[in-house]
Amino acid sequence: MLRVAVPNKGSLSESAVDMLREAGYATRRDTKELVVPDPDNDVEFFYLRPRDIAIYVGSGTVDAGVTGRDLLLDSTSSATEVMPLGFGRSTFRYAGRPGEVSKVADVEGRRVATSYPGLVEKDLAEHGVRASVVRLDGAVETAITLGVADVIADVVETGATLRSQGLAVFGEPILRSEAVLVRRDAQENDAAFEVLRRRLLGVVTARTYVMMDYDVPAELVERACAITPGLESPTVSHLQDPSWCAVRSMVPRPTTNRVMDELYDLGARAILVTDIAACRL
């Protein structure tokens, strides 16, 4: 039976549970459940602390897991990223007082507070910068104000919390993170894991694309298909009126309205958009 680790709390947990449910797996009914067997799919889910998942996977205690890319890299475990899952996106950056630091080289000889010491130490080493890394659990935004550090490295979303402390980001992002599916490095292929990967990929694709159907004059089909090329190729069917054709194609969700406008201007009509519940590519 495939053993899969899932975050047990926070937004990462909620999104992971939603994705697994959409993929057809059994999920926990309340937050007190820490182990959920799914014998119909030959899988058992373990709800673990997000920061520990990469370590459990790397050690072989569980076969696969869902965690953040930042947590995976910070763990330095032998677990490897298999695929991104499209949720839990964040940016990891340096921040400090304006006028004191403006580039990574300015961190030389300073103290850097972070909850991700592994990531920071690796990035500083890549830049040839020597600094003291101070590990803190939880919020690090007040570390400079409290005199614990001179610079911080943390997840940045809007930057509002940093500005409230008189801080500003500098340098390029250390890492762009999101939720990822991980497994142990050099692990043998497993049929249940491959099914899990395909199902999760199907959910990611279904969330990324919509299905678009429209009617278009036969002489404009080639131009219409150039607007909606689909994945392999659009489906084109002749209508009862031989001068018209029906076209069906997958379209990236963010481009939906722009594509509809382009098709309408071209001469397409009866343009319909529907969600994709699941798919296999």
PyMOL commands that set and color helices and strands:
alter all, ss='L'
color gray80, all
select helices_A, chain A and resi 10-22+39-41+50-59+69-75+104-107+117-126+160-164+191-208+218-227+253-266
alter helices_A, ss='H'
color red, helices_A
select strands_A, chain A and resi 2-7+35-38+43-48+64-68+79-84+90-96+111-114+132-135+151-156+168-177+179-184+209-217+235-238+244-252+269-275
alter strands_A, ss='S'
color yellow, strands_A
deselect
rebuild
show_as cartoon
